Amino acid sequence: MSSNNKTILSFSKKILPLWEIEKGVSTESIAVAKEEALTFLAKEREKIMRMSHKEALKELIKVHKIESKIKTISAIADNGLFTI
């Protein structure tokens, strides 16, 4: 436990039970969030594995926003800002 946590807990005996509840709920919420994230990623992996090669490549390009990046870079032009 960090010194900041010890300082907070030293203010009142009522703090410790609340702290323990908070810690338990935080630990539980992290576990739930991890499970949700892993479930989502497993479904995404299954979806990709069912795609054809061409579909998978299109999805990869879409996810990385490559077409949008190409348009943005192509639109950059010298507007005379650096001319003397």
Stockholm file with secondary structure:
# STOCKHOLM 1.0

chainA/1-84         MSSNNKTILSFSKKILPLWEIEKGVSTESIAVAKEEALTFLAKEREKIMRMSHKEALKELIKVHKIESKIKTISAIADNGLFTI
#=GR chainA/1-84 SS CCHHHHHHHTTCTTHHHHHHHHHHHHHHHHHHHHHHHHHHHHHHHHHHHHSCHHHHHHHHHHHTTHHHHHHHHHHCCCCSTTCC
#=GC SS_cons        CCHHHHHHHTTCTTHHHHHHHHHHHHHHHHHHHHHHHHHHHHHHHHHHHHSCHHHHHHHHHHHTTHHHHHHHHHHCCCCSTTCC
//
